[in-house]
């Protein structure tokens, strides 16, 4: 049963179909969007390969394709294309249909500084845990970049991310064992905080924020530089 592949394709299908909407025409951004996704995917795939080899997490062969590259199931690599595309589609849909739905600069600054402090404290007491340490270290860096160079972007991205968390909890919940006998992706709890939201390690929220923020951030930079005409 290739559940992982089905989750990837199911997540991608509706956003990709609506990318051709005559009004929004999100597909017009495909060059910068896919280039941004590709760059971010390279980083996260390398991270994934290292963590898989070190037993930080792994994959249940009953739920993925038999094809592996560098120790990762093909489905796992597709995850870094399908899920970011589906997620940032939500961000840009919000920008198109609700352009005035934005947080203020002061609220963005408060939220960002609050989470930098909270994550830094958590990181300080859990440096020995690989997933927590690396993920939260990157999250602090991401939030810092957002604070200094992306506050305008965060005015909408924070709202979009809350919406993104709805499908995130469904898809990632299934991947981590909700509603099915065994997880598609298992985690070594010695390398994380051991705090689960349903079946999802709490670190996964920061992981998702890191991945999606950088895709949107790079996409905006590439568009402003008119990298692809």
C-alpha positions in Angstrom: 0.0 0.0 0.0 1.7 3.1 -1.2 0.1 5.5 1.3 3.0 8.0 1.3 2.8 8.5 -2.4 -1.0 8.9 -2.2 -0.7 11.5 0.5 1.8 13.5 -1.6 -0.3 13.4 -4.7 -3.5 14.1 -2.8 -1.9 17.1 -1.2 -0.7 18.5 -4.5 -3.7 17.7 -6.7 -6.2 20.4 -5.7 -3.7 23.3 -5.3 -2.1 22.4 -8.6 -5.5 22.2 -10.4 -6.5 25.6 -9.0 -3.2 27.1 -10.0 -4.7 27.5 -13.4 -7.6 29.5 -12.1 -8.2 32.3 -14.7 -8.3 35.0 -12.0 -5.5 34.1 -9.7 -3.2 32.4 -12.3 -0.7 31.2 -9.7 0.8 29.1 -12.4 2.4 32.2 -13.8 4.9 32.1 -11.0 5.9 28.5 -11.8 9.5 29.3 -12.7 10.4 31.2 -9.5 8.2 28.9 -7.3 9.7 25.6 -8.5 13.3 27.1 -8.4 12.7 28.2 -4.8 11.2 24.8 -3.9 14.2 23.0 -5.6 16.8 25.0 -3.7 15.1 24.5 -0.3 14.5 20.8 -1.1 18.2 20.2 -1.7 19.0 21.4 1.8 16.2 19.5 3.5 17.0 16.3 1.5 20.6 16.4 2.6 19.5 16.9 6.2 17.0 14.0 5.7 19.7 11.6 4.4 22.0 12.4 7.4 19.2 12.0 10.0 18.0 8.8 8.4 21.5 7.3 8.4 21.9 8.3 12.1 18.5 6.8 13.1 16.9 10.1 14.1 13.9 9.0 12.0 13.1 6.3 9.5 10.4 4.9 7.1 8.0 2.0 7.3 8.5 0.0 4.1 4.9 -1.2 4.2 3.7 2.3 3.2 6.2 3.6 0.6 7.5 2.8 -2.9 10.4 0.3 -3.0 12.6 2.9 -4.9 15.2 4.5 -2.7 17.8 7.2 -3.4 20.6 7.8 -0.9 18.7 5.7 1.6 15.5 7.8 1.2 12.2 6.5 -0.3 11.3 8.2 -3.5 8.0 9.2 -1.8 10.1 11.1 0.9 11.8 13.1 -1.8 8.5 13.9 -3.5 7.4 15.3 -0.1 9.7 18.2 -0.5 8.1 19.2 -3.8 4.4 18.4 -3.2 3.9 19.7 0.3 5.7 23.1 -0.2 3.8 23.7 -3.4 0.5 22.9 -1.8 1.3 25.0 1.3 2.6 28.2 -0.4 -0.4 28.0 -2.7 -2.4 28.8 0.4 -0.2 31.8 1.2 -0.6 33.2 -2.3 -4.3 32.5 -2.4 -4.6 34.5 0.8 -2.6 37.3 -0.8 -4.9 37.3 -3.9 -8.3 36.9 -2.3 -7.7 38.7 1.0 -5.0 41.3 0.2 -5.8 43.5 3.2 -5.7 40.6 5.7 -2.3 41.5 7.3 -0.8 41.7 10.7 0.7 45.0 11.8 4.5 45.5 12.0 4.4 45.8 15.8 2.5 42.5 16.1 4.9 40.7 13.7 7.8 42.0 15.7 6.3 40.9 19.0 5.5 37.4 17.6 8.9 37.0 16.1 10.9 38.1 19.1 8.7 36.0 21.4 9.3 32.8 19.5 13.0 33.5 19.1 13.3 33.8 22.9 11.0 30.7 23.5 12.9 28.5 21.0 16.3 29.7 22.3 15.4 28.8 25.9 14.1 25.4 24.7 17.2 24.8 22.6 19.6 25.7 25.5 18.2 22.9 27.6 18.1 20.3 24.8 21.3 20.8 22.8 22.0 17.1 23.0 18.9 16.1 21.1 19.7 16.1 17.4 16.3 16.9 15.9 15.5 19.5 18.5 18.9 21.0 18.4 19.3 21.4 14.6 15.7 22.1 13.9 15.4 24.8 16.6 18.8 26.3 15.8 17.6 26.7 12.2 14.3 28.1 13.4 16.0 30.8 15.4 18.1 31.7 12.3 14.9 31.7 10.1 13.0 33.9 12.5 16.0 36.3 12.8 16.2 36.6 9.0 12.4 37.2 9.0 12.7 39.9 11.6 15.4 41.9 9.8 14.6 41.2 6.2 11.1 39.7 5.9 8.8 41.5 8.3 6.5 42.6 5.4 6.4 39.0 4.2 5.6 37.8 7.8 2.6 40.1 8.0 0.8 37.6 5.8 2.8 34.5 6.3 2.0 34.1 9.9 -1.7 34.1 9.1 -1.2 31.7 6.2 0.9 29.4 8.3 -2.0 29.0 10.8 -4.2 28.0 7.9 -1.6 25.7 6.6 -1.5 23.9 9.9 -4.9 22.5 9.3 -3.9 20.2 6.4 -0.5 19.8 8.1 -2.1 18.1 11.1 -4.1 15.9 8.8 -1.3 14.8 6.5 1.5 14.7 9.1 -0.8 13.1 11.5 -1.3 10.2 9.1 2.4 10.0 8.4 3.2 9.8 12.1 0.6 7.1 12.8 -2.8 8.7 13.3 -5.7 6.6 11.9 -3.4 3.8 10.8 -1.9 0.8 12.6 1.8 1.9 12.2 3.4 5.2 11.4 4.7 5.9 7.8 7.6 7.9 9.4 8.9 6.9 12.8 10.9 9.1 15.1 13.6 8.2 17.7 12.3 10.0 20.8 15.8 10.1 22.2 16.5 12.8 19.7 13.5 15.0 20.2 11.5 16.5 23.1 9.1 13.6 23.3 6.2 16.0 23.1 3.5 14.9 20.6 0.6 16.8 19.3 -1.6 13.8 18.7 1.1 11.7 17.0 3.2 14.6 15.6 6.5 15.6 17.3 6.2 19.2 18.3 9.4 19.9 16.4 7.6 19.2 13.1 5.8 22.6 13.4 9.1 24.4 13.5 10.4 22.2 10.7 7.4 23.1 8.5 7.9 26.8 9.3 11.5 26.7 8.3 10.9 24.9 5.0 7.9 27.0 3.9 9.2 30.4 5.0 12.3 29.9 3.0 10.4 28.9 -0.1 8.2 32.0 0.0 11.1 34.2 1.0 13.3 33.0 -1.9 10.3 33.2 -4.3 9.7 36.8 -3.4 13.4 37.6 -3.9 13.5 35.9 -7.3 10.4 37.7 -8.4 11.7 41.1 -7.3 15.0 40.5 -9.1 13.1 39.3 -12.2 15.3 36.3 -12.2 13.1 34.6 -14.8 11.5 36.8 -17.4 
